[in-house]
Amino acid sequence: MSTEQNSHEQHNHDHHRSSHHSDKVKKNLITRLNRIEGQIRGIKSLIEKDTYCDDVITQISATQSALNSVGKLLLEGHMRTCVVERIQEGDDEIIDELLVTIQRLMKK
């Protein structure tokens, strides 16, 4: 079996898929996630210090916004690469998967 066939077969199984992020995009996502990780540690610290609740809630809201931004960036990249490729391959099931993914993101 050629590498191309093997890659294509793996592409059709959920657990074997991978993304196509450029190093620049990946670095951007990691930087954002590191910042979010720091924000979460900060929130824990605020709670430990008995900080006024409204201030903690404001920090939680900012962290949720930051995480939503990461989700939007990932969705955009997913649509421009994986979704386009799978539609070009004739795989229309990607549309149902994408709709479920968008619903999941919008619930937040």
C-alpha positions in Angstrom: 0.0 0.0 0.0 1.4 3.4 -1.0 1.9 6.1 1.6 -0.7 8.2 -0.2 -3.3 5.4 0.0 -2.5 4.8 3.7 -2.8 8.5 4.4 -6.1 8.7 2.6 -7.5 5.7 4.5 -6.4 7.1 7.8 -8.1 10.4 6.8 -11.4 8.6 6.8 -11.2 7.3 10.4 -11.9 9.9 13.1 -9.2 8.9 15.5 -6.4 9.1 12.9 -7.0 12.5 11.5 -4.5 15.3 12.1 -4.6 19.0 11.4 -2.7 21.1 8.9 -1.6 24.1 11.0 1.4 26.0 9.8 4.1 26.6 12.3 3.1 30.3 12.5 -0.6 29.4 13.3 0.5 26.7 15.7 2.8 29.1 17.6 -0.1 31.7 17.7 -2.5 29.1 19.2 0.1 27.9 21.7 0.8 31.5 22.8 -2.9 32.2 23.3 -3.4 29.0 25.2 -0.4 29.7 27.5 -1.9 33.1 28.2 -5.3 31.5 29.0 -3.5 29.0 31.2 -2.0 31.9 33.1 -5.4 33.6 33.4 -6.9 30.4 34.9 -4.0 30.3 37.5 -4.7 33.9 38.2 -8.4 33.2 38.8 -7.5 30.4 41.2 -5.2 32.8 43.0 -8.0 35.4 43.2 -10.3 32.9 44.8 -7.6 31.8 47.3 -7.2 35.5 48.3 -10.9 36.0 48.8 -11.1 38.6 46.0 -14.4 40.4 45.5 -16.6 38.1 43.5 -17.4 40.6 40.7 -13.7 41.0 40.0 -13.3 37.2 39.7 -16.3 36.9 37.4 -14.8 39.7 35.2 -11.6 37.6 34.9 -13.6 34.4 34.1 -15.4 36.3 31.4 -12.2 37.6 29.8 -10.8 34.0 29.9 -13.9 32.6 28.2 -13.6 35.3 25.5 -9.9 34.3 24.9 -10.8 30.7 24.7 -13.6 31.5 22.2 -11.1 33.3 20.1 -8.9 30.2 20.0 -12.0 28.1 19.0 -12.8 30.6 16.2 -9.3 30.5 14.8 -9.3 26.7 14.9 -12.7 26.6 13.1 -11.5 29.0 10.4 -8.4 26.9 9.8 -10.4 23.7 9.8 -12.9 25.1 7.2 -10.1 26.4 4.9 -8.2 23.1 4.9 -9.8 19.9 6.1 -13.4 20.8 5.1 -12.4 22.0 1.7 -10.2 18.9 1.0 -12.9 16.5 2.1 -15.6 18.2 0.0 -13.2 18.1 -3.0 -12.8 14.4 -2.3 -16.6 14.0 -2.5 -17.0 13.5 1.2 -20.2 15.3 2.0 -20.4 13.9 5.6 -18.0 16.6 6.6 -20.9 19.1 6.4 -22.8 17.2 9.1 -19.7 17.0 11.2 -19.0 20.7 10.7 -22.6 21.7 11.7 -22.3 19.7 15.0 -18.9 21.4 15.6 -20.4 24.8 15.1 -23.3 24.0 17.4 -20.8 22.9 20.1 -18.8 26.1 19.8 -22.0 28.3 19.8 -23.3 26.7 23.1 -20.4 28.2 25.0 
